Amino acid sequence: MTYEIMRGGTLDYEFYRHGRSRLRFRGPAKDGTAPYVAFVGGTETFGKFIPDPFPRLVEGLIQTDCVNLGLCNAGLDAHLSDPDVAELIAAARLRVFQIIGAQNMSNRFYTVHRRRNDRFVSARTPLRLLYPEVDFADFHFTRHMLMHLHRTGPRRVAIIRRELQGLWEERMRSLLRAAEGPSVLFWFARGAPPQRMDRPGCAMTADPMFVTRGMVDRVARDATALTEVVISGRAAAGDVAGMHCDEMDLPAAASMLGVRAHRAAAEALAQTIRPLM
């Protein structure tokens, strides 16, 4: 087999909370007394099914504590709305911000769960007026809802996409400007940021969702550096070698960036980070 099935349980993520925060982060927890690098991001930063995600690998390469603040399926709201986490990010010697999708944020069309940002909570009046034929009680996740709206009315969903893209830029800038010191913007995906999203279905299949090259370049002006790691070939095609999951989770694991991708990410980030420390 090319993957490791964990008998009697899954990978131990050593979950912990910082201060009064209700967000759970992947350990091991650091005491914060030594200088550290903070990694802020989503599922890839967290490293679901990955024994040694790229923040941990970077720690070994640069010989500096690295704090993993990745959250599975995160949007920008989770990190921005938590003062204890904001304090942890601000106190870091250097910050790495993974570029995540724009769909998991509260906006004028819909609200998301405060901590689990991929969870759809409610449709606001503008969305109900835009899609009067849709019963929003059927949805629990933002991506599922947006895919349905795209099938129902692709021109209308473009209005929502543009709203989310603008908010994404604003909130990414807020994260980058919230603390002094160097920051690295990090693109980690199976493809480079798309130049445009006007081709049919392109916006709905791109991951990170709705994020374009122009958005990345504009936000990068507020960062010290931009590092892009595009995974292709065998490492991008369902490579589950070295991942820890049970058989039920294997399809989900195959859809994620694997161990080889995390090694490539760590090597690229270490090269960026070393001269900034």
ZADREN-605577 format. One record per residue (C-alpha): residue in one letter; x, y, z. Coordinates in Angstrom, 2 decimals, always signed. Example, Ala and Ser with C-alpha at 12.3 -4.5 7.8 and 13.67 -1.06 7.14 Angstrom:
// residues 2
<residuo:A&xx:+12.30&yy:-4.50&zz:+7.80>
<residuo:S&xx:+13.67&yy:-1.06&zz:+7.14>
//
This chain:
// residues 277
<residuo:M&xx:+0.00&yy:+0.00&zz:+0.00>
<residuo:T&xx:+1.13&yy:+3.55&zz:-0.67>
<residuo:Y&xx:-0.48&yy:+4.99&zz:+2.45>
<residuo:E&xx:-0.43&yy:+4.11&zz:+6.12>
<residuo:I&xx:-3.72&yy:+3.10&zz:+7.73>
<residuo:M&xx:-3.79&yy:+4.02&zz:+11.39>
<residuo:R&xx:-5.38&yy:+1.20&zz:+13.35>
<residuo:G&xx:-7.55&yy:+2.26&zz:+16.28>
<residuo:G&xx:-7.48&yy:+5.95&zz:+15.45>
<residuo:T&xx:-6.10&yy:+8.69&zz:+13.23>
<residuo:L&xx:-3.02&yy:+10.88&zz:+13.43>
<residuo:D&xx:-2.55&yy:+12.61&zz:+16.79>
<residuo:Y&xx:-2.58&yy:+16.33&zz:+16.02>
<residuo:E&xx:-1.78&yy:+17.31&zz:+19.64>
<residuo:F&xx:-4.54&yy:+19.92&zz:+19.63>
<residuo:Y&xx:-4.21&yy:+22.92&zz:+21.93>
<residuo:R&xx:-5.77&yy:+26.35&zz:+22.45>
<residuo:H&xx:-3.97&yy:+29.64&zz:+22.91>
<residuo:G&xx:-5.12&yy:+31.74&zz:+25.85>
<residuo:R&xx:-8.88&yy:+32.24&zz:+25.82>
<residuo:S&xx:-9.22&yy:+31.38&zz:+22.14>
<residuo:R&xx:-11.76&yy:+28.71&zz:+21.22>
<residuo:L&xx:-9.82&yy:+27.80&zz:+18.09>
<residuo:R&xx:-7.91&yy:+24.52&zz:+18.22>
<residuo:F&xx:-4.48&yy:+24.45&zz:+16.65>
<residuo:R&xx:-2.11&yy:+21.65&zz:+15.79>
<residuo:G&xx:+0.67&yy:+21.08&zz:+18.30>
<residuo:P&xx:+3.06&yy:+20.64&zz:+19.76>
<residuo:A&xx:+2.34&yy:+23.90&zz:+21.59>
<residuo:K&xx:+5.21&yy:+26.33&zz:+22.10>
<residuo:D&xx:+5.72&yy:+28.32&zz:+25.29>
<residuo:G&xx:+6.36&yy:+31.53&zz:+23.34>
<residuo:T&xx:+9.53&yy:+32.47&zz:+25.22>
<residuo:A&xx:+11.83&yy:+31.85&zz:+22.23>
<residuo:P&xx:+11.54&yy:+33.75&zz:+18.93>
<residuo:Y&xx:+9.20&yy:+31.95&zz:+16.55>
<residuo:V&xx:+7.74&yy:+32.00&zz:+13.06>
<residuo:A&xx:+3.93&yy:+31.97&zz:+12.86>
<residuo:F&xx:+2.27&yy:+30.05&zz:+10.02>
<residuo:V&xx:-1.28&yy:+31.24&zz:+9.31>
<residuo:G&xx:-3.46&yy:+29.38&zz:+6.84>
<residuo:G&xx:-5.92&yy:+26.65&zz:+6.04>
<residuo:T&xx:-5.99&yy:+22.88&zz:+5.59>
<residuo:E&xx:-2.57&yy:+22.70&zz:+3.92>
<residuo:T&xx:-0.88&yy:+24.67&zz:+6.69>
<residuo:F&xx:-2.60&yy:+22.52&zz:+9.31>
<residuo:G&xx:-1.45&yy:+19.41&zz:+7.45>
<residuo:K&xx:-4.45&yy:+17.12&zz:+7.62>
<residuo:F&xx:-3.29&yy:+13.48&zz:+7.29>
<residuo:I&xx:+0.33&yy:+14.71&zz:+7.06>
<residuo:P&xx:+2.68&yy:+13.50&zz:+9.86>
<residuo:D&xx:+5.08&yy:+16.42&zz:+9.32>
<residuo:P&xx:+3.39&yy:+19.38&zz:+7.63>
<residuo:F&xx:+5.49&yy:+22.10&zz:+6.07>
<residuo:P&xx:+5.58&yy:+24.37&zz:+9.19>
<residuo:R&xx:+7.19&yy:+21.55&zz:+11.16>
<residuo:L&xx:+9.62&yy:+20.79&zz:+8.33>
<residuo:V&xx:+10.59&yy:+24.45&zz:+8.08>
<residuo:E&xx:+11.32&yy:+24.44&zz:+11.82>
<residuo:G&xx:+13.92&yy:+21.75&zz:+11.29>
<residuo:L&xx:+15.44&yy:+23.52&zz:+8.29>
<residuo:I&xx:+15.82&yy:+26.97&zz:+9.88>
<residuo:Q&xx:+16.35&yy:+25.82&zz:+13.49>
<residuo:T&xx:+13.74&yy:+28.26&zz:+14.83>
<residuo:D&xx:+10.46&yy:+27.49&zz:+16.59>
<residuo:C&xx:+7.51&yy:+27.44&zz:+14.19>
<residuo:V&xx:+3.93&yy:+27.83&zz:+15.43>
<residuo:N&xx:+1.29&yy:+26.18&zz:+13.24>
<residuo:L&xx:-1.86&yy:+28.33&zz:+13.19>
<residuo:G&xx:-3.44&yy:+26.48&zz:+10.29>
<residuo:L&xx:-7.14&yy:+25.63&zz:+10.48>
<residuo:C&xx:-8.89&yy:+23.05&zz:+8.33>
<residuo:N&xx:-11.18&yy:+24.72&zz:+5.77>
<residuo:A&xx:-10.40&yy:+28.12&zz:+7.24>
<residuo:G&xx:-11.49&yy:+31.45&zz:+5.90>
<residuo:L&xx:-9.86&yy:+34.73&zz:+6.84>
<residuo:D&xx:-12.53&yy:+35.52&zz:+9.44>
<residuo:A&xx:-11.37&yy:+32.93&zz:+11.98>
<residuo:H&xx:-7.92&yy:+34.45&zz:+12.44>
<residuo:L&xx:-9.06&yy:+38.06&zz:+12.13>
<residuo:S&xx:-11.85&yy:+37.81&zz:+14.70>
<residuo:D&xx:-9.85&yy:+36.17&zz:+17.50>
<residuo:P&xx:-7.85&yy:+38.66&zz:+19.64>
<residuo:D&xx:-5.75&yy:+35.97&zz:+21.34>
<residuo:V&xx:-4.69&yy:+34.55&zz:+18.00>
<residuo:A&xx:-4.03&yy:+38.04&zz:+16.64>
<residuo:E&xx:-1.72&yy:+38.60&zz:+19.60>
<residuo:L&xx:+0.15&yy:+35.38&zz:+18.84>
<residuo:I&xx:+0.56&yy:+36.37&zz:+15.20>
<residuo:A&xx:+1.74&yy:+39.87&zz:+16.09>
<residuo:A&xx:+4.37&yy:+38.60&zz:+18.53>
<residuo:A&xx:+6.05&yy:+36.38&zz:+15.94>
<residuo:R&xx:+9.48&yy:+37.23&zz:+14.60>
<residuo:L&xx:+8.18&yy:+36.49&zz:+11.11>
<residuo:R&xx:+4.79&yy:+35.51&zz:+9.73>
<residuo:V&xx:+3.90&yy:+33.22&zz:+6.83>
<residuo:F&xx:+0.40&yy:+33.66&zz:+5.41>
<residuo:Q&xx:-0.91&yy:+30.87&zz:+3.20>
<residuo:I&xx:-3.17&yy:+32.16&zz:+0.44>
<residuo:I&xx:-6.57&yy:+30.56&zz:+1.04>
<residuo:G&xx:-9.87&yy:+30.77&zz:-0.84>
<residuo:A&xx:-12.31&yy:+33.66&zz:-0.72>
<residuo:Q&xx:-15.53&yy:+31.67&zz:-0.27>
<residuo:N&xx:-15.39&yy:+31.10&zz:+3.49>
<residuo:M&xx:-16.05&yy:+34.63&zz:+4.74>
<residuo:S&xx:-19.14&yy:+36.42&zz:+5.99>
<residuo:N&xx:-20.24&yy:+39.06&zz:+3.50>
<residuo:R&xx:-23.30&yy:+41.02&zz:+2.45>
<residuo:F&xx:-24.82&yy:+37.91&zz:+0.83>
<residuo:Y&xx:-24.33&yy:+35.24&zz:+3.51>
<residuo:T&xx:-22.81&yy:+34.55&zz:+6.92>
<residuo:V&xx:-20.44&yy:+31.78&zz:+7.95>
<residuo:H&xx:-19.66&yy:+30.16&zz:+11.29>
<residuo:R&xx:-17.29&yy:+32.34&zz:+13.31>
<residuo:R&xx:-14.71&yy:+29.60&zz:+13.86>
<residuo:R&xx:-15.55&yy:+26.96&zz:+11.24>
<residuo:N&xx:-15.68&yy:+29.32&zz:+8.31>
<residuo:D&xx:-16.61&yy:+26.67&zz:+5.74>
<residuo:R&xx:-19.97&yy:+26.26&zz:+7.49>
<residuo:F&xx:-22.81&yy:+28.21&zz:+5.88>
<residuo:V&xx:-25.00&yy:+29.84&zz:+8.54>
<residuo:S&xx:-27.60&yy:+31.99&zz:+6.79>
<residuo:A&xx:-28.51&yy:+33.80&zz:+3.59>
<residuo:R&xx:-28.91&yy:+37.54&zz:+3.87>
<residuo:T&xx:-31.62&yy:+39.53&zz:+2.10>
<residuo:P&xx:-29.52&yy:+40.45&zz:-0.99>
<residuo:L&xx:-28.83&yy:+36.77&zz:-1.65>
<residuo:R&xx:-32.47&yy:+35.78&zz:-1.24>
<residuo:L&xx:-33.44&yy:+38.52&zz:-3.68>
<residuo:L&xx:-30.74&yy:+37.43&zz:-6.13>
<residuo:Y&xx:-31.87&yy:+33.77&zz:-5.98>
<residuo:P&xx:-35.57&yy:+33.77&zz:-5.00>
<residuo:E&xx:-36.02&yy:+30.22&zz:-6.32>
<residuo:V&xx:-33.41&yy:+28.69&zz:-3.98>
<residuo:D&xx:-34.18&yy:+27.17&zz:-0.56>
<residuo:F&xx:-31.09&yy:+28.03&zz:+1.48>
<residuo:A&xx:-32.12&yy:+25.69&zz:+4.29>
<residuo:D&xx:-30.68&yy:+22.88&zz:+2.16>
<residuo:F&xx:-27.07&yy:+24.04&zz:+2.59>
<residuo:H&xx:-24.54&yy:+23.50&zz:+5.35>
<residuo:F&xx:-21.27&yy:+24.35&zz:+3.55>
<residuo:T&xx:-20.30&yy:+27.40&zz:+1.51>
<residuo:R&xx:-18.75&yy:+25.54&zz:-1.43>
<residuo:H&xx:-21.78&yy:+23.29&zz:-1.84>
<residuo:M&xx:-24.06&yy:+26.33&zz:-1.83>
<residuo:L&xx:-21.95&yy:+28.28&zz:-4.32>
<residuo:M&xx:-21.73&yy:+25.32&zz:-6.69>
<residuo:H&xx:-25.52&yy:+25.02&zz:-6.62>
<residuo:L&xx:-25.93&yy:+28.75&zz:-7.25>
<residuo:H&xx:-23.53&yy:+28.48&zz:-10.18>
<residuo:R&xx:-25.58&yy:+25.69&zz:-11.73>
<residuo:T&xx:-28.78&yy:+27.65&zz:-11.13>
<residuo:G&xx:-27.58&yy:+31.00&zz:-12.43>
<residuo:P&xx:-23.90&yy:+31.41&zz:-13.37>
<residuo:R&xx:-24.21&yy:+35.08&zz:-14.25>
<residuo:R&xx:-25.76&yy:+35.84&zz:-10.90>
<residuo:V&xx:-23.12&yy:+33.95&zz:-8.93>
<residuo:A&xx:-20.49&yy:+36.16&zz:-10.58>
<residuo:I&xx:-21.92&yy:+39.07&zz:-8.57>
<residuo:I&xx:-21.23&yy:+37.14&zz:-5.36>
<residuo:R&xx:-17.76&yy:+36.18&zz:-6.57>
<residuo:R&xx:-16.79&yy:+39.81&zz:-7.20>
<residuo:E&xx:-18.02&yy:+40.76&zz:-3.73>
<residuo:L&xx:-15.92&yy:+38.01&zz:-2.15>
<residuo:Q&xx:-12.85&yy:+38.88&zz:-4.18>
<residuo:G&xx:-12.94&yy:+42.48&zz:-2.99>
<residuo:L&xx:-13.43&yy:+41.44&zz:+0.63>
<residuo:W&xx:-10.61&yy:+38.92&zz:+0.35>
<residuo:E&xx:-8.16&yy:+41.62&zz:-0.66>
<residuo:E&xx:-9.29&yy:+43.91&zz:+2.16>
<residuo:R&xx:-9.03&yy:+41.21&zz:+4.83>
<residuo:M&xx:-5.71&yy:+39.86&zz:+3.59>
<residuo:R&xx:-4.31&yy:+43.38&zz:+3.83>
<residuo:S&xx:-5.68&yy:+43.63&zz:+7.36>
<residuo:L&xx:-3.80&yy:+40.47&zz:+8.33>
<residuo:L&xx:-0.59&yy:+41.63&zz:+6.72>
<residuo:R&xx:-0.73&yy:+45.12&zz:+8.22>
<residuo:A&xx:-1.71&yy:+44.05&zz:+11.73>
<residuo:A&xx:+1.86&yy:+43.53&zz:+12.93>
<residuo:E&xx:+5.29&yy:+44.97&zz:+12.33>
<residuo:G&xx:+8.11&yy:+42.85&zz:+11.00>
<residuo:P&xx:+8.61&yy:+40.65&zz:+7.95>
<residuo:S&xx:+5.81&yy:+38.62&zz:+6.42>
<residuo:V&xx:+5.74&yy:+36.06&zz:+3.63>
<residuo:L&xx:+2.73&yy:+35.49&zz:+1.41>
<residuo:F&xx:+2.58&yy:+31.83&zz:+0.36>
<residuo:W&xx:+0.82&yy:+30.28&zz:-2.64>
<residuo:F&xx:+0.65&yy:+26.47&zz:-2.33>
<residuo:A&xx:-1.57&yy:+24.73&zz:-4.89>
<residuo:R&xx:-1.77&yy:+22.43&zz:-7.90>
<residuo:G&xx:-1.71&yy:+25.35&zz:-10.31>
<residuo:A&xx:-0.50&yy:+28.92&zz:-10.51>
<residuo:P&xx:-2.96&yy:+31.73&zz:-9.74>
<residuo:P&xx:-5.27&yy:+32.07&zz:-12.76>
<residuo:Q&xx:-5.07&yy:+35.32&zz:-14.71>
<residuo:R&xx:-8.83&yy:+35.44&zz:-15.30>
<residuo:M&xx:-11.99&yy:+33.70&zz:-14.19>
<residuo:D&xx:-14.33&yy:+34.45&zz:-17.05>
<residuo:R&xx:-14.17&yy:+31.00&zz:-18.65>
<residuo:P&xx:-17.22&yy:+28.80&zz:-17.85>
<residuo:G&xx:-16.73&yy:+27.00&zz:-14.56>
<residuo:C&xx:-13.17&yy:+28.27&zz:-14.02>
<residuo:A&xx:-14.03&yy:+30.26&zz:-10.90>
<residuo:M&xx:-15.81&yy:+27.31&zz:-9.31>
<residuo:T&xx:-13.06&yy:+24.75&zz:-9.85>
<residuo:A&xx:-10.01&yy:+26.89&zz:-9.03>
<residuo:D&xx:-8.40&yy:+26.25&zz:-5.66>
<residuo:P&xx:-7.85&yy:+28.49&zz:-3.74>
<residuo:M&xx:-11.36&yy:+29.43&zz:-4.78>
<residuo:F&xx:-11.92&yy:+32.79&zz:-6.54>
<residuo:V&xx:-8.30&yy:+33.97&zz:-6.08>
<residuo:T&xx:-6.62&yy:+35.41&zz:-9.19>
<residuo:R&xx:-3.11&yy:+36.47&zz:-10.12>
<residuo:G&xx:-4.09&yy:+40.12&zz:-9.88>
<residuo:M&xx:-5.44&yy:+39.66&zz:-6.36>
<residuo:V&xx:-2.25&yy:+37.93&zz:-5.24>
<residuo:D&xx:+0.01&yy:+40.58&zz:-6.78>
<residuo:R&xx:-1.92&yy:+43.46&zz:-5.22>
<residuo:V&xx:-1.95&yy:+41.93&zz:-1.74>
<residuo:A&xx:+1.73&yy:+40.99&zz:-2.05>
<residuo:R&xx:+2.62&yy:+44.70&zz:-1.98>
<residuo:D&xx:+1.95&yy:+44.59&zz:+1.77>
<residuo:A&xx:+4.18&yy:+41.54&zz:+2.28>
<residuo:T&xx:+7.96&yy:+41.33&zz:+2.50>
<residuo:A&xx:+8.09&yy:+38.39&zz:+0.09>
<residuo:L&xx:+5.88&yy:+36.17&zz:-2.04>
<residuo:T&xx:+6.71&yy:+32.48&zz:-2.36>
<residuo:E&xx:+4.84&yy:+30.29&zz:-4.85>
<residuo:V&xx:+4.99&yy:+26.50&zz:-4.84>
<residuo:V&xx:+3.01&yy:+24.90&zz:-7.66>
<residuo:I&xx:+2.70&yy:+21.13&zz:-7.34>
<residuo:S&xx:+2.53&yy:+19.19&zz:-10.59>
<residuo:G&xx:+3.19&yy:+15.72&zz:-11.94>
<residuo:R&xx:+2.98&yy:+12.71&zz:-9.65>
<residuo:A&xx:+3.02&yy:+14.81&zz:-6.48>
<residuo:A&xx:-0.22&yy:+16.50&zz:-7.59>
<residuo:A&xx:-2.12&yy:+13.43&zz:-8.77>
<residuo:G&xx:-3.57&yy:+11.88&zz:-5.64>
<residuo:D&xx:-0.21&yy:+10.97&zz:-4.12>
<residuo:V&xx:-1.06&yy:+9.57&zz:-0.67>
<residuo:A&xx:+2.33&yy:+8.00&zz:+0.06>
<residuo:G&xx:+3.22&yy:+8.62&zz:+3.70>
<residuo:M&xx:-0.16&yy:+10.07&zz:+4.65>
<residuo:H&xx:-1.88&yy:+8.78&zz:+7.80>
<residuo:C&xx:-5.58&yy:+8.05&zz:+7.40>
<residuo:D&xx:-8.11&yy:+5.29&zz:+7.76>
<residuo:E&xx:-9.71&yy:+3.71&zz:+4.71>
<residuo:M&xx:-12.85&yy:+5.84&zz:+4.93>
<residuo:D&xx:-10.72&yy:+9.00&zz:+4.68>
<residuo:L&xx:-8.64&yy:+7.80&zz:+1.75>
<residuo:P&xx:-10.65&yy:+9.66&zz:-0.96>
<residuo:A&xx:-10.35&yy:+12.89&zz:+1.03>
<residuo:A&xx:-6.62&yy:+12.32&zz:+1.53>
<residuo:A&xx:-6.13&yy:+11.72&zz:-2.18>
<residuo:S&xx:-7.64&yy:+15.14&zz:-2.94>
<residuo:M&xx:-5.08&yy:+16.93&zz:-0.76>
<residuo:L&xx:-1.46&yy:+17.89&zz:-1.29>
<residuo:G&xx:+0.66&yy:+15.07&zz:+0.07>
<residuo:V&xx:+3.94&yy:+14.48&zz:+1.85>
<residuo:R&xx:+6.12&yy:+15.22&zz:-1.18>
<residuo:A&xx:+4.31&yy:+18.49&zz:-1.76>
<residuo:H&xx:+4.87&yy:+19.52&zz:+1.86>
<residuo:R&xx:+8.58&yy:+18.80&zz:+1.53>
<residuo:A&xx:+8.77&yy:+20.99&zz:-1.56>
<residuo:A&xx:+6.88&yy:+23.74&zz:+0.27>
<residuo:A&xx:+9.20&yy:+23.58&zz:+3.27>
<residuo:E&xx:+12.34&yy:+23.80&zz:+1.14>
<residuo:A&xx:+11.03&yy:+26.81&zz:-0.79>
<residuo:L&xx:+9.87&yy:+28.61&zz:+2.34>
<residuo:A&xx:+13.13&yy:+27.98&zz:+4.18>
<residuo:Q&xx:+15.01&yy:+29.65&zz:+1.33>
<residuo:T&xx:+12.72&yy:+32.68&zz:+1.58>
<residuo:I&xx:+12.73&yy:+32.89&zz:+5.38>
<residuo:R&xx:+16.45&yy:+32.51&zz:+6.17>
<residuo:P&xx:+17.55&yy:+35.94&zz:+4.86>
<residuo:L&xx:+14.60&yy:+37.62&zz:+6.63>
<residuo:M&xx:+15.38&yy:+36.32&zz:+10.12>
//
